[in-house]
Amino acid sequence: IHWWDVSWFVPTLVIGEAVIGLRFLFPKATKLAFVLVVLHMIGASLTPFFTTPESLLSQAFVWTLEGQYIFKNLLILSSAYYLLSLQYCKKK
C-alpha cells in the first residue's frame, strides 16, 4: 500500500491481525472474529485486484508473490469459516 505511511500502518495491521487471531481462542468471540476476518480479507485481498491485477499472475499463468498472498488469504478465510462452523456443530 503506497498511499499510507508505513510507520503507523504496519504496526496497526499486525496488532489487528493478532487480535483477530486471539479471538478464535475464545468460543464466545468466534462469530465476531469471523466477521473481522472477512472484513480484513476483503481489504487485504481485493486491493491488489483493483490496483495491480496484472501482478497476480506471471505471463506463464503462474502465481506471483502477490498472487500467492491472495491465495493464502482465501485459505485463511476458509479456515475461519471452518472454525465458525465447529462452534455451531457443537451447539446441536
Secondary structure as the mmCIF struct_conf table of DSSP 4:
data_model
#
loop_
_struct_conf.conf_type_id
_struct_conf.id
_struct_conf.beg_label_comp_id
_struct_conf.beg_label_asym_id
_struct_conf.beg_label_seq_id
_struct_conf.end_label_comp_id
_struct_conf.end_label_asym_id
_struct_conf.end_label_seq_id
BEND BEND1 TRP A 3 TRP A 4
HELX_RH_AL_P HELX_RH_AL_P1 VAL A 6 ARG A 23
TURN_TY1_P TURN_TY1_P1 PHE A 24 LEU A 25
BEND BEND2 PHE A 26 PHE A 26
HELX_RH_3T_P HELX_RH_3T_P1 PRO A 27 ALA A 29
HELX_RH_AL_P HELX_RH_AL_P2 THR A 30 THR A 51
HELX_RH_3T_P HELX_RH_3T_P2 PRO A 53 SER A 55
BEND BEND3 LEU A 56 LEU A 56
STRN STRN1 LEU A 57 LEU A 57
TURN_TY1_P TURN_TY1_P2 GLN A 59 ALA A 60
BEND BEND4 PHE A 61 PHE A 61
STRN STRN2 TRP A 63 TRP A 63
HELX_RH_AL_P HELX_RH_AL_P3 LEU A 65 LYS A 91
#
